[in-house]
Amino acid sequence: MTIEAVVPLLDKTIDGFGELFRLKSYEEIGTAAILSRAIAGVIDGRAVFCIPGSTKAVTLAAREIIIPEIRHILSHASSGQR
């Protein structure tokens, strides 16, 4: 699924996810990280992540960002917070 298909469905965005993903990517791959369009948000109370399809990118996002913050992310997604 493309980012263009997901964005209109988002009830809210988690802007810090994309920012942090690009920073972590920069630390691993250098300036090519500027091409990443990783985003996260909430659709119907569920957290949704759009991550580049490479194994390294998915592993980076899961280990460095999503798993360490999963409780906070899920709490944010299920509440009315912005």
Sequence and secondary structure as in RCSB ss.txt:
>XXXX:A:sequence
MTIEAVVPLLDKTIDGFGELFRLKSYEEIGTAAILSRAIAGVIDGRAVFCIPGSTKAVTLAAREIIIPEIRHILS
HASSGQR
>XXXX:A:secstr
  HHHHGGG SEE HHHHHHHHHHHHHHHGGGGGG   EEEEETTEEEEE  SSHHHHHHHIIIIIHHHHHHHHH
HHHSS  
